[in-house]
Amino acid sequence: MIKKKEPIRALRLEILPDLDCEPDETPDPRNNMYRYWTKCRMEDLKYRQLIKAICNHDVGIKPTIYHRVYFINISKKTIFHIYDDRGCDVISPSREALTDIYKEYNDWILDYDRERINNVFLG
């Protein structure tokens, strides 16, 4: 789902050991988190196919991605995480970075989140 070979060749693996392990437990590699990442540009990705594969997970359609995928826009300081076919989270340390998204996609906000999110943008 990456168009160019350079981002694939630059793919990095980070192993975060024992994330779910209590301090008094014996370390177990099954508790490790394996994080793969690469730096690329949007035009390097077949992002529509990637998003479709993420959404296909819950409905059993192929292609499917079973793992968490985060799109991080360094210049806009935003993180986009599609968690399944029902929705996504868009995160930023800056309210200004999300204002246009808030206005354009306001009707997508879930009712149980609406009051909290409106308070952030409307005060």
Backbone as JSON, one array per atom type, in Angstrom:
{
  "sequence": "MIKKKEPIRALRLEILPDLDCEPDETPDPRNNMYRYWTKCRMEDLKYRQLIKAICNHDVGIKPTIYHRVYFINISKKTIFHIYDDRGCDVISPSREALTDIYKEYNDWILDYDRERINNVFLG",
  "N": [[0.81, -1.19, 0.0], [2.15, 1.04, -0.13], [3.45, 3.21, -2.47], [6.06, 3.8, -3.36], [9.41, 2.49, -3.14], [11.31, 3.45, -1.35], [10.23, 4.4, 1.23], [9.49, 1.89, 2.25], [11.9, 0.54, 2.42], [12.99, 2.08, 4.4], [11.6, 1.35, 6.61], [11.03, 1.02, 10.06], [11.47, -0.78, 13.12], [10.3, -0.83, 16.36], [10.56, -2.2, 19.52], [8.57, -2.4, 22.24], [8.87, -3.34, 25.37], [6.95, -5.48, 27.53], [4.42, -4.05, 28.02], [1.91, -4.52, 29.18], [2.55, -5.62, 31.56], [2.73, -6.21, 35.02], [4.65, -4.62, 37.67], [5.74, -6.57, 39.42], [5.66, -8.9, 37.96], [7.0, -11.58, 35.96], [8.89, -10.81, 33.14], [7.42, -11.14, 29.91], [7.64, -11.97, 26.61], [5.32, -12.02, 25.08], [3.86, -9.89, 25.89], [4.95, -7.74, 24.7], [4.98, -4.78, 22.65], [4.99, -4.29, 19.23], [6.14, -1.96, 17.16], [5.92, -0.66, 14.03], [7.19, 1.69, 11.75], [7.4, 4.29, 9.3], [8.67, 7.05, 7.5], [6.97, 9.04, 5.26], [5.39, 10.58, 2.4], [2.07, 11.78, 1.7], [1.46, 11.34, -0.98], [3.0, 9.13, -1.46], [1.62, 7.01, -0.52], [-0.94, 4.54, -0.95], [-3.42, 5.51, 0.16], [-6.22, 5.4, 0.22], [-6.79, 2.72, -0.26], [-5.53, 1.64, 1.95], [-7.02, 2.75, 4.08], [-9.5, 1.59, 3.49], [-8.89, -1.13, 3.9], [-8.41, -1.09, 6.66], [-10.99, -0.45, 7.59], [-12.34, -2.69, 6.71], [-11.81, -4.69, 8.51], [-13.61, -5.31, 10.74], [-15.84, -6.23, 9.38], [-15.16, -8.42, 7.94], [-14.23, -8.45, 5.3], [-11.92, -8.72, 2.59], [-9.2, -6.77, 1.26], [-7.7, -6.86, 4.56], [-6.7, -5.15, 7.5], [-5.41, -5.83, 10.58], [-4.26, -4.41, 12.59], [-3.38, -1.49, 14.55], [-3.32, 1.61, 12.93], [-1.76, 4.64, 12.39], [-1.88, 7.85, 11.05], [0.37, 10.33, 10.82], [0.73, 13.7, 10.66], [3.3, 15.66, 10.35], [3.86, 18.37, 9.77], [1.39, 19.67, 10.17], [0.9, 18.9, 12.7], [-0.86, 16.83, 13.54], [-2.69, 13.84, 14.31], [-4.14, 11.07, 12.88], [-6.36, 8.55, 13.36], [-7.93, 5.77, 12.35], [-10.2, 3.69, 13.74], [-12.0, 1.66, 13.2], [-14.64, 0.56, 10.95], [-16.56, 2.32, 11.78], [-15.6, 4.77, 12.7], [-13.21, 7.42, 13.52], [-10.38, 8.91, 15.16], [-9.16, 12.17, 15.52], [-6.39, 13.91, 16.38], [-4.64, 16.52, 18.08], [-2.19, 18.72, 19.52], [-2.91, 21.28, 19.33], [-5.65, 23.39, 19.22], [-6.27, 25.04, 17.1], [-5.26, 23.67, 14.89], [-7.19, 21.81, 14.45], [-9.58, 23.12, 13.98], [-10.75, 23.68, 11.4], [-11.41, 21.07, 10.6], [-13.19, 20.41, 12.63], [-15.3, 22.2, 12.06], [-16.06, 21.47, 9.42], [-16.71, 18.72, 9.59], [-18.53, 18.47, 11.64], [-21.02, 17.25, 12.02], [-20.34, 14.62, 12.18], [-19.5, 14.07, 14.7], [-19.81, 12.1, 17.56], [-22.7, 11.69, 19.62], [-22.27, 11.26, 22.38], [-19.8, 12.42, 22.73], [-20.1, 15.02, 21.98], [-20.72, 17.34, 23.67], [-18.37, 17.69, 25.21], [-16.45, 18.08, 23.18], [-17.51, 20.33, 21.84], [-17.19, 22.2, 23.89], [-14.42, 22.53, 23.85], [-14.01, 23.83, 21.38], [-15.89, 25.89, 21.28], [-15.93, 27.05, 23.71]],
  "CA": [[0.0, 0.0, 0.0], [3.07, 2.16, -0.31], [3.76, 3.25, -3.89], [7.5, 3.86, -3.62], [10.2, 1.53, -2.37], [12.14, 4.1, -0.33], [9.65, 4.3, 2.58], [9.5, 0.5, 2.7], [13.29, 0.26, 2.82], [13.27, 2.84, 5.62], [10.71, 0.87, 7.67], [11.7, 0.82, 11.34], [10.77, -1.55, 14.13], [10.6, -0.55, 17.77], [9.93, -3.17, 20.41], [8.29, -1.82, 23.55], [8.69, -4.55, 26.17], [6.1, -5.66, 28.71], [3.5, -2.94, 28.25], [0.81, -4.92, 30.05], [3.14, -6.39, 32.65], [2.81, -5.57, 36.35], [6.05, -4.53, 38.11], [6.23, -7.78, 40.08], [5.54, -10.05, 37.07], [8.14, -11.98, 35.15], [8.71, -10.31, 31.76], [6.95, -12.11, 28.94], [7.67, -11.36, 25.27], [3.97, -11.91, 24.52], [3.34, -8.58, 26.3], [5.65, -6.7, 23.96], [4.32, -4.11, 21.53], [5.88, -4.15, 18.09], [5.69, -0.77, 16.43], [6.59, -0.42, 12.76], [6.89, 3.01, 11.24], [8.25, 4.85, 8.26], [8.35, 8.42, 7.14], [6.65, 9.15, 3.84], [4.48, 11.66, 2.04], [0.76, 11.25, 1.33], [1.47, 10.84, -2.35], [3.69, 7.84, -1.47], [0.7, 5.99, -0.01], [-2.25, 4.24, -1.52], [-4.11, 5.68, 1.43], [-7.62, 4.97, 0.11], [-6.78, 1.26, -0.08], [-5.14, 1.4, 3.34], [-8.19, 3.06, 4.92], [-10.5, 0.57, 3.22], [-8.45, -2.37, 4.57], [-8.65, -0.89, 8.1], [-12.44, -0.52, 7.81], [-12.8, -4.04, 6.4], [-11.47, -5.61, 9.61], [-14.77, -5.75, 11.51], [-16.89, -6.82, 8.55], [-14.66, -9.65, 7.35], [-13.96, -8.32, 3.86], [-10.49, -8.57, 2.3], [-8.06, -6.9, 2.18], [-7.96, -6.5, 5.95], [-5.58, -4.82, 8.39], [-5.83, -6.14, 11.95], [-3.44, -3.66, 13.52], [-3.64, -0.05, 14.63], [-2.57, 2.42, 11.96], [-1.85, 6.07, 12.68], [-1.31, 8.76, 10.07], [0.87, 11.48, 11.57], [1.12, 14.82, 9.8], [4.29, 16.4, 11.15], [3.76, 19.81, 9.55], [0.15, 20.16, 10.77], [0.88, 18.41, 14.09], [-2.1, 16.09, 13.75], [-2.67, 12.38, 14.23], [-5.41, 10.56, 12.36], [-6.43, 7.12, 13.68], [-9.2, 5.11, 12.03], [-10.2, 2.51, 14.6], [-12.76, 0.64, 12.49], [-15.52, 1.11, 9.92], [-17.51, 3.25, 12.39], [-15.11, 6.09, 13.04], [-11.79, 7.74, 13.65], [-9.99, 9.98, 16.07], [-8.2, 13.14, 14.99], [-5.78, 14.44, 17.6], [-3.6, 17.54, 17.92], [-2.0, 19.52, 20.73], [-3.37, 22.63, 19.03], [-7.05, 23.52, 18.82], [-6.28, 25.69, 15.79], [-4.99, 22.67, 13.86], [-8.39, 20.99, 14.26], [-10.76, 23.96, 13.83], [-11.39, 23.46, 10.1], [-12.0, 19.73, 10.63], [-14.35, 20.51, 13.53], [-16.39, 22.89, 11.36], [-16.5, 20.74, 8.22], [-17.24, 17.4, 9.9], [-19.2, 18.56, 12.93], [-22.13, 16.3, 12.1], [-19.78, 13.29, 12.41], [-19.17, 13.92, 16.12], [-20.75, 11.23, 18.27], [-23.49, 12.41, 20.61], [-21.7, 11.2, 23.73], [-18.6, 13.27, 22.75], [-20.41, 16.35, 21.45], [-20.62, 18.42, 24.65], [-16.96, 17.88, 25.54], [-15.75, 18.64, 22.01], [-18.02, 21.7, 21.66], [-16.54, 23.04, 24.91], [-13.06, 22.84, 23.4], [-14.01, 24.76, 20.26], [-16.8, 27.02, 21.45], [-15.67, 27.64, 25.02]],
  "C": [[0.86, 1.26, 0.0], [3.56, 2.1, -1.74], [5.24, 3.15, -4.18], [8.25, 2.91, -2.71], [10.98, 2.18, -1.23], [11.53, 4.06, 1.07], [9.64, 2.88, 3.12], [10.9, 0.12, 3.17], [13.65, 0.96, 4.13], [12.4, 2.41, 6.8], [11.51, 0.55, 8.92], [10.82, -0.01, 12.26], [11.26, -1.1, 15.5], [9.86, -1.6, 18.59], [9.8, -2.53, 21.78], [7.95, -2.97, 24.48], [7.68, -4.39, 27.29], [5.14, -4.51, 29.01], [2.38, -3.29, 29.22], [1.28, -5.69, 31.27], [3.15, -5.57, 33.94], [4.26, -5.57, 36.81], [6.6, -5.8, 38.75], [6.13, -9.04, 39.21], [6.85, -10.32, 36.34], [7.9, -11.46, 33.73], [8.34, -11.43, 30.8], [6.91, -11.44, 27.57], [6.29, -11.23, 24.62], [3.31, -10.59, 24.91], [4.01, -7.43, 25.57], [4.73, -6.07, 22.91], [5.37, -3.95, 20.44], [5.35, -3.01, 17.24], [6.57, -0.61, 15.19], [6.22, 0.97, 12.28], [7.86, 3.38, 10.13], [7.78, 6.27, 7.98], [8.1, 8.46, 5.63], [5.71, 10.33, 3.63], [3.15, 11.02, 1.63], [0.76, 10.67, -0.08], [2.24, 9.53, -2.49], [2.77, 6.69, -1.09], [-0.48, 5.76, -0.93], [-3.22, 4.31, -0.35], [-5.58, 5.28, 1.37], [-7.71, 3.45, 0.33], [-6.44, 0.9, 1.35], [-6.32, 1.64, 4.28], [-9.28, 2.0, 4.72], [-10.15, -0.74, 3.92], [-8.63, -2.27, 6.08], [-10.13, -1.06, 8.4], [-12.99, -1.92, 7.56], [-12.63, -5.02, 7.56], [-12.72, -6.17, 10.3], [-15.83, -6.47, 10.67], [-16.42, -8.05, 7.78], [-14.44, -9.63, 5.85], [-12.45, -8.16, 3.68], [-10.3, -7.49, 1.25], [-8.41, -6.36, 3.57], [-6.65, -6.16, 6.65], [-6.09, -5.0, 9.81], [-5.14, -5.27, 12.99], [-3.84, -2.19, 13.54], [-2.73, 0.67, 13.65], [-2.82, 3.88, 12.29], [-1.19, 6.83, 11.54], [-0.9, 10.01, 10.86], [1.34, 12.53, 10.58], [2.02, 15.72, 10.63], [4.1, 17.9, 10.99], [2.5, 20.4, 10.18], [0.0, 19.75, 12.24], [-0.45, 17.74, 14.42], [-1.84, 14.59, 13.64], [-4.07, 11.94, 13.86], [-5.41, 9.05, 12.59], [-7.83, 6.6, 13.38], [-9.22, 3.83, 12.86], [-11.04, 1.38, 14.04], [-13.68, 1.32, 11.49], [-16.5, 2.14, 10.47], [-16.93, 4.62, 12.69], [-13.61, 6.21, 13.14], [-11.6, 8.81, 14.71], [-9.01, 10.88, 15.34], [-7.69, 13.91, 16.19], [-4.74, 15.49, 17.24], [-3.41, 18.25, 19.25], [-2.54, 20.94, 20.56], [-4.82, 22.63, 18.57], [-7.14, 24.1, 17.41], [-6.07, 24.68, 14.66], [-6.23, 21.85, 13.53], [-9.66, 21.8, 13.94], [-11.47, 23.72, 12.5], [-12.06, 22.09, 10.04], [-13.26, 19.74, 11.49], [-15.54, 21.14, 12.81], [-16.95, 22.04, 10.22], [-17.19, 19.42, 8.55], [-17.97, 17.36, 11.24], [-20.33, 17.54, 13.09], [-21.65, 14.86, 12.28], [-19.49, 13.03, 13.89], [-20.24, 13.08, 16.79], [-21.44, 12.01, 19.38], [-22.84, 12.39, 21.99], [-20.41, 12.01, 23.86], [-18.91, 14.74, 22.48], [-20.21, 17.47, 22.47], [-19.15, 18.73, 24.98], [-16.19, 18.54, 24.39], [-16.22, 20.06, 21.73], [-17.38, 22.65, 22.66], [-15.13, 23.44, 24.52], [-13.08, 23.92, 22.33], [-14.88, 26.0, 20.46], [-16.65, 27.71, 22.81], [-16.7, 27.47, 26.01]]
}
